[in-house]
């Protein structure tokens, strides 16, 4: 267990930094009225979503009540309506406070774990249908290797037994060039070939999977949905103000500008801080699993080099400005992770002796075996032995051996694609040296 530098302010302007104080207030109420608080909390938990929706609707109607003079004709009713959204949101937040067990950061989560699991399963089904033709089968050497790494990282997290049972912890490998990994709330991870190419080896894949698992165990998906649901009450009020007092087209433009401002000032910074928390937790998870935390730094250094076009024979990645990105800038990630490495090195060193990397003698024997296989394949006439000839040894290899081979294969495919694309445009085949 560790305490992260990421604190309550990680929620940014969407919520005040005083969630910890609200948690202390809640604890005092529960201590003073334990039976009543527990009973009211269990009853209110069933109606949280309805309270938020009702409060949002009332907040949206208030500006129109002001415009048409309702506050003058029925002042008491009007002020009662003003209090309703504030009281509803306060009650929802007080009964929905939750603390990240790893970083000790307070946040608001409206949904129970059962609801979260159901959402995760439906999301996994949708994603599976979207990439159904491209997912490698479970018995494929690369799928086996990545799931071995996932199992090792997962075991280091020391989750309660019900977390293993409730979630479907598995990795689907999608062998395309997309540099990404996607996780669902129930623990299903879709790892794309482009990300394996950047990760390069077993430790790099552990850094990617640790980050994705951090999103799951920290319940970031439920936190995001809950945060935006509660924040929608205030946003509904602000969005209705222009339509209540301005001409339609002026109000429409004003609302669009308001949404853009809120997105840039609150939503995107909040998303970047959540990603930073997953980076922090993921580095701890991989270190406790016996993977060198410097691999996480190297991963983002490689991503930065690709973005800047510094990798030979590879076209630079298109980027968006940092302030419009949902993820931290590569340079920021590298700096933060570098600063955290000394904190987690002790975890890595303590775990390394129980998770030894591939023995050099085993690696040498595998290389000899692979060379012998190629000679046999050439002798019997296999033309595509590079694709099929190493499957036997891969099933018996350490994950690092397999991941390195396929990472090189994905890299070569990207270089071939880049060369073909540049040739079609009449450009030199090697733009970088």
N, C-alpha and C positions, 0 to 999 in steps of 0.2 A: 504494500500500500504506500502511496506517496501523496504529497500535496503539491498540486500544480501552481505555477505562477498565475495561471488564468483564474481570475476572481469574479466576483459578482458583476462587475462592469462589462463582462464579456457579452452580456445581453444588449449592450449598447443602448441607444435612445428608445428602443422598443419598450423597455421596461426600466424603471428607475433602479439605481444601484442599491436600493434599500431592501431587496428581497430577503436578505439575511435578517434585517430588523423585523420584517413581517413574520418570518419564521419564528423569531424569538417571541413575538406577540402571540402567535398561534400556540406556541408551547406553554406560555403563561395561562392562556385561556383553558387549554386542555388540562393543565395542572389544577386550576381552580375548580373547573366543572368537568371532571373526567367522563362521567357517565353520559351527561347531556351532550358534551362535545362529540363523543364517539357516535352517539345515536344520530345527532343532527348531521354529522359528516357523512355517515353511511346513507342517510336519506337524500341529502343534497347531491351526493355523487351521481345519482341516477338522472338528475335533471340539469347537469352543468351545461351541456350543449344547448338545451332549450333556453336556459337563462341567458347564455351568451347571445343567441339568436334574437331573443326578445329585447335584450338591452341594446343590441345593434340597431334593431328596427326603430326603437324609441329614439335613439340618438340621431338617426337619420331624419326623423320627423320633427325634431325640435326646431331647426331653423325655419321650417315652413310654418310652425306654430307662431314663431316670432313675426314672420312676415305678415301673416293675416290677423295679427292682433289677438290671438288666443290668450296670450299672457295677460292682456288687459281685462278681457271678459271673464276669465277663470284663473285668477292668479294662483290660488292654492293648488288647483289641479295641475297647472303648468309647473309649479315648483316641485310638486310631487313627481311629475314626469322627469324633471331635471335630476332629481335624486335617484330615480330608478336605475339608470345605467351605471352610475357611480357605485351604488350599493350592490348591484348585481355583479359588476366586475370585481369589486373588493371581496365579496363572498366567494366568488369562483377562485380568485387568486389564493385566498387564505386556505381554502380546502384543496387546492391543487399544487401546493408547494412541494417540491421534490428536490433532493440533493443528489448530485452526481457522486456515486460512492467512491470514485477514483480521484476526482479533482476537488471535491467538496464544494462545488459551485451550486448555488441555489438557482432553480429555474421553475417554470410552471409547466405541468403536464396534466392535461385534462383526461387522458384516456388510460384505461387499464391495460395491463399487459396482454390480456386475452384479445382485446380489440386490436392491439398493436400486432399481435401474431397473425390475426386474420387478414389485416391489411398487407402484411408482409407476404403471406401466401398468395394473395391475389396479385400483388405486384410481381412476384416471381413468375406466376403463370403468364402474365402479360409479356414480361421480358423474354421468357422462354419461347413464346410464340413468335416474338419479333426476330429472334436469332436462331430459330429452331434448326434451320438447315446448316448453320455454321458451327454449332457447339460440338466440341470433340466428345466422343463417347467416354464413358467412365473408365473403360479399360485402356484407353490410350495412354502411352507412357507419360506424356506431358500432364494430362489430367491427374494421373496417379501421383506424379511428383508434386504438383501444386497442392493437392489435397493432403499429402504428407506434411508439407510445410504448414498448411493451415491447421492441421491437427496438433502439430508441435507448438505453434503459437497459442492456439486455443487452450491447451493444457497449462500454459504458463499463466493464464489470466486467473486461474483458480476461481471459476464461477461456481455458484451453488448448483447442486445436482438438477434442480428443476429447470435451470437455464439450458442445460444440454438437451433435456427432454422436450421442452416447449419449442425450441427453435430447430430449424433444419440447417445445421451447419454443414455447408458443402461449397465447393468451388466448381463453377462451370468455366471452361476455357473456350474462348471464341477466337479462332486463329485468323483475325483480320488485322489490318494495320492501325486501327484506332488506338491511340495512347490513352487508355482510360480503364477504370474499374468501377463497377456499380454494385452496391449492396442493397439488400432489402431488409426491412425491420426484423425478419425472422432468421437472418443469418446466411441467406443464400447470396453468394458473391459471383458476379460475372467478371472474369478477368480476360481482357483482350490481348491479342498477340502483340500489338504495338507497345503495351505496357511491359510485357515480358521482355521485349527487345531492349527497352530502356533499363529495366531492372537488372538484366544481364546474368544474374546468378541467383542462387538460393537465398542469400541474405537480402538481395534487392527485392525479390518476390516477398520475403517475410516483411519487409518494410511496407510494401503495398498492402498486403493482407492485414498487417497489424493496424494500419490506418483504417481500413474498411471495417474491421472487427470493432475498433473503438467507436465508430458511428453506431454500431448495433448495441453494444453493451452500455453505452452512454444514452441510448434511446433518443438519439438526435432527431430521428424522423418524427416521433411523437412530440418532441419539444418544438420542432419547427411548426408543425400543424397547430399545436396549442398556442404558441406565441402569436401566430398570425390571427388565430381565431379571437383571442382576447384583444389584440391590437385593432381588430376590425371595428370595434365599438367606437373608439376615438376617431379612426379613419372615416367611418361612416358619417359621423357628425361633421368633420371637416369637409368631406366631399359634398355634403348637402348644402353647405353655406353658400357657395356661389350660385347654385340653382335657385335658392330661395330669394336672393336679392339682386341678381344680375340677369341680363338678357340671355337667352338660351345659348347662343354660340359663344358669347363671352364666358359664360359659366362653364361650357364644355372645355374651352381652351384652358381656363383657370384650373379646372379639375385635373386635366392632363398634366399641367405643369406641377400641380401639387403632388400627384402620384409620382412623377419623376423625381421631385425633390425628396420625398419620403423614401423612395427606393434607394437613391444615392446616399442619403444621410443616415438611414437606419437599416433597411433591409439588407443591402449588400455588405456593409460593415459587420452586421450580425452574422451573416453567412460566412464571411471570412474568419471571424473569431471562432465559430463552431469548427471550421476546418482546421484552424490552428490548434484547437483542443484535441481534435482527432490525431493530428501530427504528434502532439505531446504524449498522449496515451499510447499511440501506436509504437513510438520509439521505446517506451517502457516495456510494452508487451514483447517486442522482438528481443530486447536485451535480456529479459527474464527467460526467454526461450533459448538463449545461448547464441544469438545472432549479433554480430558486431554492429553497434548503432551507427558507426560511420557509413554503413551501407545506405542508410536513409539520407545522409548528406550527399553521398555520391549520386543517388537517384535523382535528386533535384538539381545537382550540378549538371548532370547529363541532360535533363529537361531544359535547363537554361541554355546549354550549348546548342541544343536543337532549335530552340526559339531564336537564338542569335545567328543561326546558320553557320556554326563553327565545326559541324561534323562533316567530314569529306563525303562527297557524292550524295548528300541528303539535302533536299530543299528545306529552307527554314520554315518553321511552323508559323502560321498566321496567329496574331495575338490581338487582344483588345486592351484598351488602357486599364491600368491597375484599378482605378476608382470605379470601373464598370464591371469588374470581375467578381464572380462569386467565390473565388479561391484567392488566397494570398499570392502575391507576386513570388516568382521563383527565388529572386534575390532575398526577399524577406524570409522565406522559408529556410533557405540555406543558412542565413545568419542566425535565426532563432534555434534551428536544430544544432548548429555548431556550438552554440552557447550551452545547449542542454547535454551534449555528449559527456562532459565530465561528470554530470550528475548521475548518469545511468551506466557508466563504465563499470562501477562496482557490481551492479546487477549482472552485467554481461560476464564479468570475470568469475563471479560466483557460479553462474550457470554453465559456463563454457566447458568445464571439465566433465559435466554430465551429458553434454551434447557435443561430442567431438565432431569436428568437420571431417570430410572424407579423408581417410588415411592415404598418404602419398603412395604407399605400396599397392593399395587397392586400385588407386587411380592408374598407376603404371601397368598393372595387370590388365585392367580394362582396355587401356590403349593398345596393348599387345593383342588382346582378344579381338578388338575391333579391326586392327590391321590384318589379322589372319582371316577374319570374316570377309573383308573386301577382296583378298586374294582368291578365296574360295568362290565368291560371287562372280568374279571376273572369269574364273576357270569354267564355271558352269553356264556362263552366258547371261547373267543378270545385268540388264542395262541400267536399271534404276536402283542400284544397291545402296546409294546414299540415302534414299528415302526409306527403303524397307530393310536394308541389311543390318541396321543397328537396333532394331526393335527388341531382339532377344536380350541383348546386353542392357538395353535401357530398362527393361522390366526388373532387372537384377541390380541396377545401379542406385547409388545415392541420388537424391533429388537434384543436388548441385550439378552432377554430370549431365543429366537430362535437360535441365533448364538452360544450361550454358549452350548445349547443342542447338536447341530450338530458338534460343535468343539470337544466335548467329544466323540461323536460317531465316528468321523474320527480318533481320537486318539486311541480309543479302537480297531478299525479295524486295525490300524497300529501295535498295540501291538500284536494282534492275529496273524497277518501275520508274524511278527518277530518271535513269539514263534513257529509257524508252520514251518518256514524256518529253525530255529535252531534245532528243533526236527528232521527234515529230514536229517540234517547233524550229528545227534547224539550229539549235544552240549546241555549244560544246558539251560533251558528255560528263565532264568533271568540272563543275563550277567552282569548287573549293579545293584548296590545297592545304 
